Amino acid sequence: MLATVILLAVAPALVIFALGVVARIVSRQPVRSLVVQYTRARGASVLHDALLVEADRRAAAAVLVDLAVSRRIRILASEGRREPIGVELRAGGVFTDDEFAVLEAIFGPEHTNERLRRFSSDRRALAARLKGVVRDAHYALARAGLVAAARVTWPGTTLTVLAYLGMLVEALFLVASLGAGDWPALIATLVALAVTIATIIVTPASWRRFLPPAREPREHLDGLRRYLHLAEADRLRALQSPAGAQLVPITQPTDAAAPVAASSTLAASDALARFHLHERLLPYAVLFGVEQAWITALRLDLATLDRTKRDTLADLADGTAEAAELAVHLDALSVLVAHVPRLAMNLGALVDAKGAVIDLADSVGDLFRIIE
């Protein structure tokens, strides 16, 4: 019986497992950027970029963070980690269609016209709306010629069906080997069963097929990913200005004679440039799952800014942003930064990486209760 088990159970299980691994590798469609990118592409949408990097789970959280970074919304949260959070729409904020769709999905159609909004407490309706947002964003990418309209499903479906048929055959061999007391055949059947289960786990159910025009934006996003991971590994060497120059100046011998005020201004300028660079990349840190390291970087930048004089910051800020407004924004952003992991975890739980929607725990409805 052992030879029969190897021929009809073990060998087919190994074959479909190998095919499942191949399907997993093909589904990734990796691209690699030859250069490190420090800013998002011109006209890029965080929602569309989330789909281009297969980060559907984190799309909603990244969009919310992007809106807060651009000062169009403000996250309201208390000190406790389990305390509820809310969102306030800032006066005069202008939203793109993608951003408005995400806000409508999270708030629900029943929200009022007040600036202070309540997160939808109907988790099933919320999940359905977010699924619609992801689906519409996918179709928008398809119309732009970046992705195929239909997801690739046939490899996952075929291999899953073959795996379940293999499990049926293996169940028959288990019964037969137990009845005959053939322990080698039983062990071989259990091995085949384990390999078959691994095939179901490894094989992707479906994946988004990227077209050649998507290569350039995906390479740019990979450049952003490389910068984010580089900064995580060695933050001091990765702190680059948007123009590519080192933010930390190299001290020259003549600098010793420079006035103290000039060096103070230069230090404040460096700290402010670092903060704005990291601030703009925070939504992408959420997409790539390195928000914890980026939170630490922002907190260090905030601490550096706190050590500078407010009047120095006023001289460096744009004419449209006074020192007081900048300080308020820093305080609000520090609250947002502290709650980014919860936003990514709870909003991301609605949509999995394949674009399908899963239910939230019953307690999530309470989490998204507005702070009165």
Secondary structure, 3 states (H helix, E strand, C coil): CHHHHHHHHHHHHHHHHHHHHHHHHHHHCCCCCCCCCCCCCCCCCHHHHHHHCCCHHHHHHHHHHHHHHCCCEEEEECCCCCCCEEEEECCCCCCCHHHHHHHHHHHCCCCCCCCEECCCCCHHHHHHHHHHHHHHHHHHHHHCCCECCCCECHHHHHHHHHHHHHHHHHHHHHHHHHHHCCHHHHHHHHHHHHHHHHHHHHCCCCECCECHHHHHHHHHHHHHHHHHHHHHHCHHHHCECCCCCECCCCCCHHHHHCCHHHHHHHHHHHHHHHHHHHHHHHHHHHHCCCHHHHHHHHHHHHHHHHCCCHHHHHHHCCCCCCHHHHHHHHHHHHHHHHHHHHHHHHHHCCECCCCCECCCCCCHHHHCCCCC
